[in-house]
Amino acid sequence: MKKHPLLISLFALLIPLASCANKPVNDPAQEEWVEFFNGKDLSNWTPKVKGYALGENPLNTFSVEDGVMKVSYDQYDQFDGRFGHIFYNGGPYSHYRIKVEYRFVGEQVKGGPAWAFRNNGIMYHAQDPKTMQVDQDFPGCMEYQFLGGNGVDPRTTGNLCTPATQVVMNGKLSKDHIFNSSSSTYHGDQWVTAELLVYGSEKAEHFINGQKVIEYTDLQWDNGSPNGSGFIALQAETHPTQFRRVSFLNLEGCMDKNAKNFKSYFVKDNKAACQY
């Protein structure tokens, strides 16, 4: 059969049009969240437990089961001061949002200090885990603290702790170690959503179940130098804890509106990331 020249020309024009139709178009306002926890295993996470080398996971402190990352002490006879952290392998990060869904379960491990009852948290702007000493309790960092209720007494969550760091709170530089938030108390084994919004060393805000509960500025190390970036970890601080979501939104990226990967929600420019 003889092919008509006009049909051939039209077909040739449709091929690139179809290709363009299938190509995703960047929406500058569409938030591109990254799931740090894949719900299957501890890929991209590295444990650091006091008394053990980076990468060791003694007594299966950290594990994944039924789509949940678990901090558990089933194989512990005694706590023996083995404070633990599990670091996300990426970073350092400076400007971002992170959402963590957590809950406390079961009983505190034998030998755990009273203050660590239903206590966990996000360690952020943390020192590189490769620089931690074997017997170091906690990394230098800012700590977004999780606390659970005892069933009776009020106890806020979404607090701030400052291991080797300090902040300006309500306009004044403070060397206090703990700052309580304005959150409600969450008793029992209910899931809680914790969100952190941080702009380098300039400012940080904590949210619990969508409500802002504390904010502070001028994040810095104890020597007064700015603490504007670092690594991210979750704690293992004597009480069994479960995490079912660890989601991250980078607020640093290409801010050139002519770039293919421009995002309107970026607050820190990274020209090297631009794609044209």
Secondary structure, DSSP 4 states (H G I P E B T S, - for coil): -PPPHHHHHHHHHHHHHHHHHHSPPP-TT----EES--SSS-TTEEEEETTS-TT--GGG-EEEETTEEEE--TT-S--TT--EEEEESS--B-EEEEEEEEEE-S-PPTT--GGGTTEEEEEEEEPPGGG--TT-SS-SSEEEEEE---SSS--B-SEEE-TTEEEEETTEEE--SEE--SPPB--TT--EEEEEEEETTTEEEEEETTEEEEEEEEEEETTS-B---BEEEEEE-SS-EEEEEEEEEE-EE---TTSTT--TT--EE-GGG---
